[in-house]
Amino acid sequence: MTSNSAPSPLTAWTRDDYAPHVYYSGAYKLADSGVSPLVAAARGYLHLDAGEVADFASKNGLGNANSKLTSQVRAAAKRNGTLVLPWFRADVAVHDSGDGRRPAPTTLQLRPASPRENPKTGKLVKYENLTGSESVIDAHPSTPREWFTNARRVLITEGILKGDAALTALLRANGITDDQLHIARNQGGDAAYVALRELMLTVPEYNRVLILSFVGVANWKHNDVWVSLSLKNRTMLLAFDGDLTTNWNVWNQANQLWGYARNEGAEVALLNLNNIPAGPSDDLERLEQGKVGLDDFLTKHGNWDDVLATIETDLPDAPPRPQGDVKVGTWAVAEDGTTVQEFVAGREGLLGEESLNRWVLRSNIGGRVEAYVTRRPPMEEEVETGIFGRGYVKEDSPRVESVRIRLAWLDDDGDTVEATVTGPPEILENPPSEWSKKGADVPEDVLLHPEWPPRKGQDWLQAIKSNKTTPVRRETAWSSMGWVPVDGSPVCAFISGRTVLASTTAGAKATVPGVTEEMLPGASKFSLPPLRGAVLSEEWKAQVRSDLHDLYEHYITLGPWTDPNIAAAVLAAGLRPSVPVRSTTVLYVQGPPGGGKSWTVSHVLSFHQEKKTWTNKSLPGSMKDTATSTEQALAQSNVWVMDDLAPSADRRQSESEQAKLGDTIRNVHNKSSRRRSGSDLKAREVFTPRALLIVTAENEHTINSVRDRTVILDIGKESLNSPVIDGFDHFRDNSRVPGRIMHASVQAMQHLAVLNGWNAMMHQLEGLSHRFSETAKTVIDSGENPAKSPARHAQMAVDLMLGLAPIHILCEMVGYTPFLDLFNADNGTTLPERVATVLKEADASQANTTPARALLRAIRSDLAAGRAYIAGSYGLGDAPVPSAGTGVNVNANAQLGWFVDKNGEFVTRPGAVPIGHLIRRPKGDNLDVVMFNRTLAFETAQRHNSKLLPAGQEARSTWRNLKDEGLLHEHYANQGTKENRADFVYRLPGQGGQTRGVPVNLNVLLGDLTA
């Protein structure tokens, strides 16, 4: 049967070729299976004697000498030793190998030289899996990543000996010589691993076959390897032992895997190894039983080409199912999936004869449990590390679980109709008649079916749950857009609306967007346009280069904003969500009505649309939305808008909106959220903000601490370059360029992670943040606000600047230099410097809005309104500036809370509060000093000026802030006090005793507050 070109002999090795790692029965088995010494050494097969068990257990983490695992290994090695077979989970092994690391075994299997007898069956236990070990779908550890992702064929077989025999035969068929597949006596496992990997890379791409092995025919199910392995447009070859033609259980598993692979987009074929003539060395009994394994075939019947010659495109008909395997009373879904049957006992006939047990139709609706879904947000640690599940503790993390049940039936024309029921996991415990009450979404077609709900619902449900023709998928549906981890992949995926971007097709398939239209109306509007070609293909580079050019022309050359710093900030904000670092930025766009605030924001949003969606009249959120809905949106989207904070004639409404906005801005800045409980006192889902928040308002926020947490963009009547507005809108609405740049930016991040690892890519971003930080400090430190540290504004500048990183990366990838020049300080002001300048201007605008200066404003307001007054040096009834004989004195006293009555005397208004004294201090100075009563002055000011001094602001810290900002009278400014107090002891002339007051220069109080 062997072709003329076949390597000869079929098995080229003897047991001596595997020394010193494997010998005795283990070496004989490797030679008998046709596994080459190099393939064996690279995997790490090992012979283990009883005396070596303790050291082996310690090195492999099996526990102490008395542990269950160590005892199991010791028992296996007790008589004549055991062969140790290392198994490697395919996706993990290929990932480690791709990063240049030799993978560690996922689990171990034992093949004792003297196997024990199973007391229940009386059969020898030839292979033993370690107790509690996971079921692994294995790939040889030397398998290159290119084979995992690109090999046209995927071979499925039982057991790693068969898999390694197939790998050996494949290499021999592709020109790898037997000498190359030998090992030197002193060649260790690491050297063998590298040598085999290099040989595998020499196999032409069209001849490569990814070889996967598992223990037992039923152990292919519920395995995470399928999540990261794309089967689309590949051919799966099933090489089960030949008894699938006679063994219904083997055939059933092959049939289920066949259906699963086809559903995943693969062509499926069978290697019919049983259709061969007997040879002189064959085990005739095995041939008659149809149990020819792949290794048997390769060592006794043919080479790799002969294996491929056994391909059949159809699965054989099912062999008879042993009736003894089915209990009477069992309910099961029929093979076509559209009905449910019951296995019933035979009946006695009229003549006393007994009929056979049989299947009886019970329901014309069949189905299966399609998926068990956990809907949750990604953990911050998952995105930081790129590792699925890192930092996720099921019991402590917010999540919503659900199940999908796929129902099927035949319509009147005999065509299959399918529908999906979605509901909480509780429906798996209740008959279908209760599903709607449990909150399930039952489609209309199902409700209209005349047999819905099925009678004997619990029995019917048992059949549905037992239907494993396709394994139940364990899905994680992400309750937020943005960066999310991918189970089985080292690179995160990105979600925007319906768009899922991942580094592999399998990763995209495994990433389930959980933000639906029902949960966030308009969620699909954030979808991104497609981008042609694979990353770094010529087609992709040409498209990205063209889009970068268009972006440059519109944002830089045309200059839609008269201030180029605004353009830089809009670019950075639009692309900021593409960077996998949580944003704490709040963009506060303020200006008069019709000045271009919402228009500016729409261009930020243009990076998050597939087609014309966002305009100045259509933005995703509003100031009128409830606080809870805004919280949810910020937790679920990549970017969100609170549009149109306008002055209101209703004071309560205005205060409520200001308070809601203030809380929201603080939550975004601090990455925090409100906790709440339900009527059952159990904690409800917490909506932690993740989105870039943009606010539009006609006026600045009234509370300084809120303003201090925002990036303020001032958009006035002269901020827009009117002649280019129409063209810029056309660019936003019709070009799709911003959305494609967003798409490419995400791909660029993923490409860096694939090349260097996710952690390395995150470290690159961290280093970039440090460089941006230096730029921000340099720019903002040059401002004119010495009273405030620039640290917070510099930090916000860095956060926003990160949105410029994708532009720089893309330009380097495709060779577009005009944008790159804007990152080079030698060419003038850089884009990062322009963003920092926006923060510098915001910092300067808040120079006079600190808590201390707000307090002086509030006091001045109270004095002007007559709610408070400053007394003179000689008592509370004395005007601060004696004699009303001059207009100057009248004006000064009026500003200090006094007015002239009809008799020409200075008096105060009824109810006015004395909050301090005006004294002449110090000696030789002509500067007047107002000594404020620390308690009365602050309480009065706060009572009447809640916007300037919000509830919760404390007197002591505010007065101390006055000192820190240099607003105390210069005579006292440098004098120390206990506990760094801002008040000083003073004495009023002609009055006994001393009192304390906070000294402020009169000119500072009544002037422009700039002293």
Salt bridges, closest charged atoms under 4 A:
ASP49 OD1 - HIS47 NE2 2.91
ASP55 OD2 - LYS59 NZ 3.22
ASP91 OD1 - ARG89 NE 2.65
ASP96 OD1 - HIS95 ND1 3.47
ASP96 OD1 - ARG101 NH2 2.70
ASP99 OD2 - HIS95 NE2 3.14
ASP99 OD2 - ARG101 NH1 3.64
ASP99 OD1 - ARG145 NH2 3.39
GLU128 OE2 - ARG116 NE 3.12
ASP138 OD1 - ARG43 NH2 2.82
ASP164 OD2 - ARG43 NE 2.66
ASP178 OD1 - ARG172 NE 2.89
ASP190 OD1 - ARG102 NH1 2.98
GLU264 OE1 - LYS509 NZ 2.78
ASP282 OD1 - HIS301 NE2 2.89
ASP296 OD2 - ARG286 NH2 2.83
GLU342 OE1 - ARG362 NE 2.71
GLU370 OE1 - ARG404 NE 3.06
GLU380 OE1 - ARG582 NH2 3.71
GLU380 OE2 - LYS671 NZ 3.15
GLU382 OE2 - ARG376 NH2 2.78
GLU401 OE2 - LYS394 NZ 3.31
GLU401 OE2 - ARG399 NE 3.63
GLU418 OE1 - ARG406 NH2 3.25
GLU434 OE2 - LYS437 NZ 3.70
GLU475 OE1 - ARG404 NH1 2.92
GLU475 OE2 - ARG473 NE 3.60
GLU538 OE2 - LYS541 NZ 3.32
GLU539 OE2 - ARG532 NE 3.47
ASP547 OD2 - ARG740 NE 2.81
GLU610 OE1 - ARG498 NH2 3.44
GLU631 OE2 - ARG674 NE 2.61
GLU631 OE1 - ARG676 NH2 2.79
GLU655 OE2 - ARG651 NE 2.94
GLU657 OE2 - LYS624 NZ 2.78
ASP708 OD1 - LYS788 NZ 2.76
ASP708 OD2 - ARG792 NH1 3.22
ASP708 OD1 - HIS793 ND1 3.78
ASP729 OD1 - HIS603 NE2 3.30
ASP729 OD1 - ARG732 NH1 3.43
ASP733 OD1 - ARG732 NE 2.75
GLU766 OE1 - HIS763 ND1 3.65
ASP799 OD2 - ARG576 NH2 3.54
GLU812 OE1 - HIS808 ND1 3.83
ASP843 OD1 - HIS793 ND1 3.49
ASP862 OD1 - ARG867 NH2 2.80
ASP928 OD1 - ARG920 NE 2.57
GLU965 OE1 - ARG853 NE 3.18
GLU979 OE1 - ARG956 NH2 3.41
ASP983 OD2 - ARG981 NH2 2.73
ASP983 OD2 - ARG996 NE 3.29
